[in-house]
C-alpha cells in the first residue's frame, strides 16, 4: 500500500439485546460525538470531508436507511456513502476514499438494531432469490446449519469442542464491558441447549443485539495532527463467493482464503501463524471460529478440530473481545472486530489486553454461509 491510512479514533455503544429506549439516530449520535471529541473535531461544516455509513433497510424497517442518519453524521454539509453489508466492508470503502486522494478525513458510522424486527431470520430469509431458494425457507441460520454439518465432517470438529468455544467466548466477554452475553456457561449448558439448525445449537448462535460503532480514518498527514497513537491499516482484501449455495463447497474457505491472501500480500504478512499478535473473528456461530481460522491460515485446511483441541484460540489470541458470539448485531460483526484490534494496538483493551501487540487481523462476513468475506490487517 503506497499511501498510509490510519484509524485515529473508535467508539462503540454497549451491545444489548434490546435498546428499546434509543432510536437508531440516538445510537449513532452517541458514537459520532465520542470519536469527534477524541480527535478534537467540531460539529460544524467541513470538519469532516466525507462520511461512510453502514445500515440496512430491512433491519431499520424503512427504505433508504441512511437517510435517517444523514444529519447525525453531518452529511448535510458534505458527501455520504452507504454500505449495506458487514461493517468491515465499510472500512474498505472509507480507506478507498482516502487512498483515491479525494479525502483526507473520513467519518465511518454503522448501526443495527436486530431487536426491531419480528425475527432476524425473517430479515436474512430475504437475502435469497425469490424463485428457487426462498420458497424452501432458507435463511442465514439454515444455511449455516448446512455449512456446519459439511465443515464438521471435513475437519473433525466435535460438539464438545464447539461448546468449549462458547465457554471461552463468555470468559473473555466478562472482561469486555461492551459485550452483550457476559454470563458464564459450562460445556454441559451449551450441549444441553436445543438444536436450532442441526448441528447448530441455540448456545452456538450469537445473541440478538443492538449497537453502533464510529471511527475516524485519516491520511498519514492528517493522522499525525489528529492523534498521538494512530493505528495503520496496512492490508485489505475482500472476495465474494457464488450466490447459490448449491454451487459452493460449503466446508471450504474459497472467498475467505482469497480475501486473506490479498490482505496479507498488501501488508507483507508471509506467515500468519507467527506474525499476528491479535486475531478477531466474526463468529456468528461457534463452528465458524475454527473454519475462519483455517481460512486465515492459522492452521491448515481440515485441521480446525485439531487446532481447537491444541488450544489454538488461546495461543494465537483469538477473540479476546468475546468475539461475535458475545453479541454484536449482524452488520457490526466485522466492524466490531476492527474496533477491538484498534484498542488492542493502542494498548487500551483493559483486562483483555494482549501485551506488546503490534499487528492484528480482523475478519468480517456478509451473506449466507460467509458468502462475502473481508479481511483487514492493522499495525501500530
C-alpha positions in Angstrom: 0.0 0.0 0.0 1.7 3.3 -1.2 -0.1 5.9 0.9 -0.9 5.1 4.5 -4.3 5.3 6.2 -4.9 5.4 9.9 -7.7 4.9 12.3 -7.4 7.7 14.7 -10.4 7.1 17.0 -13.1 4.4 17.7 -16.2 4.4 19.8 -18.8 1.7 20.4 -22.1 1.6 22.3 -22.7 -1.1 24.9 -24.2 -4.0 23.0 -27.6 -5.1 24.3 -30.4 -7.4 23.2 -33.0 -4.7 23.1 -32.1 -1.0 23.2 -35.8 -0.1 23.2 -35.0 3.3 24.8 -32.9 4.6 21.9 -33.8 5.2 18.3 -31.1 4.4 15.7 -30.3 8.1 15.4 -29.5 8.3 19.1 -27.3 5.3 18.9 -25.3 6.7 16.1 -25.0 10.2 17.6 -23.6 8.7 20.8 -20.6 7.2 19.0 -20.2 10.0 16.4 -20.0 12.6 19.2 -17.4 10.4 21.0 -15.0 10.0 18.1 -15.1 13.6 17.1 -14.3 14.7 20.6 -11.4 12.2 20.8 -9.6 13.9 17.9 -10.8 17.5 18.5 -13.1 17.9 15.5 -16.1 20.1 15.9 -19.6 19.7 14.6 -19.8 22.5 12.0 -19.5 22.3 8.2 -16.3 21.0 6.7 -15.0 19.5 9.9 -15.4 16.1 8.2 -14.8 15.8 4.5 -16.9 12.6 3.8 -18.9 10.0 5.7 -19.4 6.3 5.1 -22.4 4.8 6.9 -23.3 1.2 7.3 -27.0 0.2 7.7 -29.7 -2.0 6.3 -33.2 -1.1 5.1 -34.8 -4.3 6.4 -33.3 -4.1 9.9 -34.2 -0.4 10.0 -37.7 -1.2 8.6 -37.5 1.7 6.1 -36.2 2.3 2.6 -33.0 4.4 2.2 -32.0 3.7 5.8 -29.0 6.1 5.7 -31.4 9.0 5.0 -32.3 8.9 8.7 -28.6 9.2 9.6 -27.5 12.0 7.3 -27.9 14.8 9.8 -26.4 12.8 12.6 -23.1 12.3 10.7 -23.2 15.9 9.4 -23.7 14.8 5.8 -26.0 17.7 5.0 -22.7 19.6 4.7 -20.7 17.0 2.7 -20.8 13.7 0.9 -22.1 10.4 2.5 -21.9 6.9 1.1 -23.8 3.9 2.4 -22.6 0.3 2.7 -25.4 -2.2 3.2 -23.1 -5.1 4.2 -20.8 -6.1 7.1 -19.1 -3.1 8.6 -15.6 -4.3 7.7 -16.6 -3.6 4.1 -17.4 0.0 5.1 -13.8 0.2 6.4 -12.7 -0.9 3.0 -14.8 1.8 1.4 -13.5 4.5 3.7 -9.9 3.5 3.1 -10.6 3.7 -0.7 -11.8 7.2 -0.4 -8.6 8.3 1.2 -6.2 6.3 -1.0 -8.0 7.7 -4.1 -6.9 11.2 -3.0 -10.4 12.6 -2.8 -10.5 12.9 1.0 -8.1 13.1 3.9 -10.5 12.6 6.8 -13.5 10.3 6.7 -16.1 9.6 9.4 -17.3 6.0 9.4 -20.5 5.2 11.4 -22.6 2.0 11.5 -25.6 0.8 13.4 -28.0 -2.1 13.6 -31.0 -2.8 15.8 -31.8 -6.5 15.4 -34.4 -6.3 18.1 -36.7 -4.1 15.9 -37.8 -6.9 13.6 -40.2 -9.7 14.3 -37.3 -12.1 13.6 -33.7 -11.8 12.5 -34.3 -15.0 10.5 -37.1 -13.3 8.5 -34.7 -10.5 7.5 -32.0 -12.8 6.3 -34.5 -15.0 4.6 -35.0 -12.1 2.1 -31.3 -12.3 1.0 -32.2 -15.4 -1.0 -33.6 -15.4 -4.5 -37.4 -15.4 -4.6 -37.8 -18.3 -7.1 -35.6 -21.2 -6.0 -34.2 -20.9 -2.5 -36.6 -18.5 -0.7 -39.6 -20.8 -1.1 -37.9 -23.6 0.7 -37.3 -21.4 3.8 -33.6 -20.7 3.7 -32.2 -18.0 5.9 -28.7 -17.4 7.3 -29.3 -19.8 10.2 -30.4 -22.6 7.9 -27.6 -22.0 5.5 -25.1 -22.0 8.4 -26.6 -25.4 9.5 -25.8 -26.9 6.1 -22.3 -25.4 6.2 -21.6 -26.5 9.8 -22.6 -30.1 9.0 -20.2 -30.2 6.0 -17.4 -28.4 7.8 -17.5 -30.6 10.9 -17.4 -33.7 8.8 -14.4 -32.4 6.9 -12.4 -31.0 9.9 -13.3 -33.4 12.8 -14.7 -30.6 14.9 -16.9 -32.0 17.6 -20.0 -30.9 19.6 -17.8 -30.8 22.7 -15.3 -28.5 21.0 -18.0 -26.1 19.9 -19.3 -25.9 23.4 -15.8 -25.1 24.6 -15.6 -22.3 22.0 -18.8 -20.7 23.6 -17.5 -21.2 27.1 -14.2 -19.4 26.3 -16.1 -16.6 24.5 -18.1 -15.9 27.6 -15.0 -15.9 29.8 -13.4 -13.2 27.7 -16.7 -11.3 27.3 -16.9 -11.0 31.0 -13.7 -8.8 30.7 -15.3 -6.7 28.0 -17.6 -4.0 29.4 -19.3 -3.5 26.0 -20.1 -7.2 25.4 -23.8 -8.4 25.4 -23.6 -12.0 26.5 -21.3 -12.0 29.6 -22.9 -14.7 31.8 -20.7 -17.7 32.3 -21.8 -21.0 30.8 -20.4 -24.6 31.1 -19.8 -27.1 28.4 -22.8 -29.0 29.7 -25.0 -25.9 29.5 -24.2 -25.4 25.8 -24.5 -29.1 24.9 -27.9 -29.2 26.6 -29.3 -26.3 24.6 -31.7 -27.3 21.8 -30.8 -27.8 18.2 -31.9 -24.9 16.0 -30.4 -25.9 12.7 -28.6 -29.3 13.2 -25.7 -29.4 14.2 -26.1 -25.8 15.4 -27.4 -25.5 18.9 -29.1 -22.5 20.5 -26.0 -21.9 22.6 -23.8 -21.8 19.4 -25.6 -18.7 18.0 -24.7 -15.1 18.6 -27.4 -13.3 20.6 -29.8 -10.8 19.1 -28.0 -7.5 19.6 -28.4 -3.7 19.1 -25.5 -1.3 18.9 -23.5 1.3 16.9 -19.8 2.0 16.1 -18.0 5.0 14.7 -14.4 5.6 13.6 -12.3 8.5 12.3 -10.0 7.5 9.4 -7.3 9.8 8.0 -4.4 10.1 5.6 -1.0 9.9 7.1 -0.5 13.7 7.2 -3.8 14.4 8.9 -3.5 11.4 11.3 -0.3 12.9 12.8 -2.3 16.1 13.5 -5.4 14.4 14.9 -4.0 11.7 17.3 -0.9 10.5 19.1 -1.4 6.8 18.6 -2.7 6.1 15.1 -3.4 2.5 14.1 -2.4 1.9 10.5 -4.4 -0.2 8.0 -1.7 -2.0 6.2 -3.7 -4.7 4.3 -7.2 -5.1 2.9 -8.8 -7.9 1.0 -12.3 -9.0 0.1 -13.9 -11.7 -2.1 -17.4 -12.8 -3.0 -18.3 -16.5 -3.4 -21.0 -17.5 -5.8 -24.6 -16.7 -5.0 -26.3 -20.2 -5.0 -25.3 -22.4 -2.0 -25.6 -25.5 -4.3 -22.7 -24.2 -6.4 -20.3 -23.8 -3.4 -18.1 -26.1 -1.4 -19.6 -25.2 1.9 -16.9 -26.8 4.0 -14.2 -24.8 2.3 -13.0 -21.2 2.5 -12.8 -20.0 -1.1 -13.8 -16.4 -0.5 -12.1 -16.0 2.8 -8.8 -17.5 1.7 -8.7 -15.2 -1.3 -9.5 -12.1 0.8 -6.8 -13.1 3.4 -4.3 -13.7 0.6 -4.9 -10.2 -0.8 -4.7 -8.5 2.6 -1.6 -10.4 3.7 0.2 -9.6 0.4 -0.6 -5.9 0.8 0.6 -6.0 4.5 3.7 -8.1 3.9 2.4 -11.0 6.0 4.0 -14.3 4.9 3.4 -16.5 8.0 0.1 -15.6 9.7 0.7 -18.2 12.4 3.7 -16.4 13.6 3.2 -12.8 12.5 -0.2 -11.9 14.0 -0.4 -10.8 17.7 -4.2 -10.4 17.8 -6.9 -12.2 15.7 -10.5 -11.1 15.7 -13.0 -13.4 14.0 -16.7 -12.6 13.4 -18.0 -15.9 14.6 -21.8 -15.7 14.2 -21.9 -19.4 15.0 -19.5 -21.4 17.1 -18.2 -23.6 14.2 -17.1 -20.5 12.3 -14.3 -19.8 14.7 -12.3 -22.9 13.6 -13.4 -22.6 9.9 -12.3 -19.0 9.7 -9.0 -19.9 11.5 -8.4 -22.2 8.6 -9.2 -19.6 6.0 -6.9 -17.0 7.7 -4.1 -19.5 7.7 -3.9 -20.0 11.4 -4.0 -23.8 10.7 -4.2 -25.9 7.7 -7.3 -26.9 5.7 -9.3 -29.6 7.6 -7.3 -29.0 10.8 -9.8 -26.9 12.7 -10.7 -29.7 15.1 -7.0 -30.3 16.0 -6.4 -26.6 16.2 -9.2 -26.2 18.8 -8.0 -29.3 20.7 -4.5 -27.9 20.9 -5.6 -24.6 22.3 -5.1 -22.6 19.2 -7.5 -19.8 20.1 -5.5 -19.0 23.3 -2.1 -19.5 21.7 -3.0 -17.1 18.9 -5.0 -14.6 20.9 -8.3 -15.2 19.0 -11.3 -13.1 20.1 -10.2 -11.7 23.4 -13.2 -9.4 23.0 -15.5 -12.4 23.3 -16.0 -12.3 19.6 -19.3 -12.0 17.8 -20.6 -14.9 20.0 -20.6 -12.4 22.8 -23.1 -10.3 20.9 -22.7 -7.8 18.1 -25.5 -7.1 15.6 -25.1 -8.7 12.2 -23.9 -5.6 10.3 -21.5 -4.6 13.0 -19.7 -8.0 13.4 -16.6 -7.2 11.3 -16.6 -3.5 12.3 -16.5 -4.5 16.0 -13.6 -6.8 15.2 -11.7 -3.9 13.6 -12.6 -1.7 16.6 -11.2 -4.3 19.0 -8.0 -4.6 17.0 -7.6 -0.8 17.3 -8.0 -0.9 21.1 -5.5 -3.8 21.4 -2.9 -2.0 19.2 -3.4 1.2 21.2 -3.0 -0.7 24.5 -6.5 0.3 25.5 -8.1 -3.1 25.8 -8.1 -3.3 29.6 -8.2 -6.7 31.3 -8.2 -8.4 27.9 -5.1 -6.6 26.6 -2.5 -8.7 24.6 0.8 -7.5 25.9 3.0 -5.9 23.3 0.6 -6.3 20.4 2.0 -4.9 17.2 -0.1 -6.4 14.4 -3.7 -7.6 14.2 -6.1 -9.0 11.8 -9.9 -8.6 11.7 -12.4 -10.6 9.7 -16.0 -9.9 8.8 -18.5 -11.5 6.5 -21.9 -10.9 4.9 -24.3 -13.2 3.2 -25.3 -16.8 3.8 -22.5 -19.1 5.0 -19.9 -16.4 4.7 -20.5 -15.5 1.1 -18.7 -12.2 1.1 -15.5 -12.1 3.2 -13.4 -9.0 4.2 -10.0 -9.1 5.9 -8.3 -6.1 7.4 -4.7 -6.1 8.7 -3.8 -3.4 11.2 -0.5 -2.3 12.8 0.6 0.3 15.4 
